[in-house]
């Protein structure tokens, strides 16, 4: 078995959970050697994330369905995923831990 670094998906679906997810991600990375974290955002977390850049934005995964449904555009430096729910499911199947912020 290959030794994997700790991998964590943090899901945020509204503005309050986005704030918690950003804090959780920063804390995780500070505490866990070689940790890997992704913050998956959809629904009501997307517009606030786009409006308030943050140091953890390199870890954001933005739901393209939400962008389309809310008629929003993400900057090119943010990673888009087709559907947050499918992305999270795939990551969990691949062994990533999941928390909802």
N, C-alpha and C positions, 0 to 999 in steps of 0.2 A: 504494500500500500504506500502510495506517495504521500508524504507529509504535506498537507495543505495549510496555508496560513488561515487564520480565522477570517471568515467571510460573512458579512452582515448586510442584509437589506433592511432599510428603514423606510416604512411607507407613511407618507403624509398626504392627507386628502382635504385639508382645510388650513387656514392661515395659522391657527394655534398649533396644530400638529406640525406644520412646517417649521415653526420656531423651535419646537421640542426636537424635531428630527435634526436640525442643524446643530443644536447643542449636543444631542446624543452622538452624532457623527464625530464632532470635534473631540468629545470626551473619549470615545472609543479609540480613535486614532492616537490620542495622547497616552492611553493606558495600555494598548495592546501592540506589542512588537509585531511588525509585518502584517498588521491587520488591514483588511480591505473592506471598504464600506461603499454602498451605493444608497442614495436617497431617491426613492421612486416617488414622484409627485403626480397627482392627477386631481381632477375635480376642482374644488375651491382653493387648492394650494398653488395652482399654476400661476394665476395672475399675480398674487403677492410675491411669488418667487421671481417672476420676471421684473417686477417693479422695485425689488429690494435686493440687489446683488449682495453676495455674502462670500466669505472665504471658502466655504464648503461647496461652492457651486461646481467645482470640477467633479464632484461626486454625484451631482444631480442626474437623474434620468427622467425626462419629461414625457408625459403621455401625449402622443400625437393625436389620439382621439379627442382629448380634452382641448388641445390647441385648435383643432378643426371645429369642434362644437361651440367653443367660446370665441371663435374668430380671432385668435391670438397668433402671434408669430414669435418664435423663440430666436434669440441670437444664435449665430452659427456655432459659437463655442460651447453651447449646451447640447448634450447628447439627447436625442429623441428616441423613444421606443414606440413601437406601433400601438400597443395597448398595455397599460400598466398591469392589468390583471394577468395577462398572458406572460408578461416579462417576469413578474413576481413568481408565478407558478413554475416557470422554467428554471429560475434561479433556485427555488426551493428543491426542485427535482435534482438539481446539480449539487445539492448539499449545503447551500447557503442558509444561514440562520435568518429568521424573519422577526421583526418587531413592528408593531404599529405605533407610531408616535402619538 
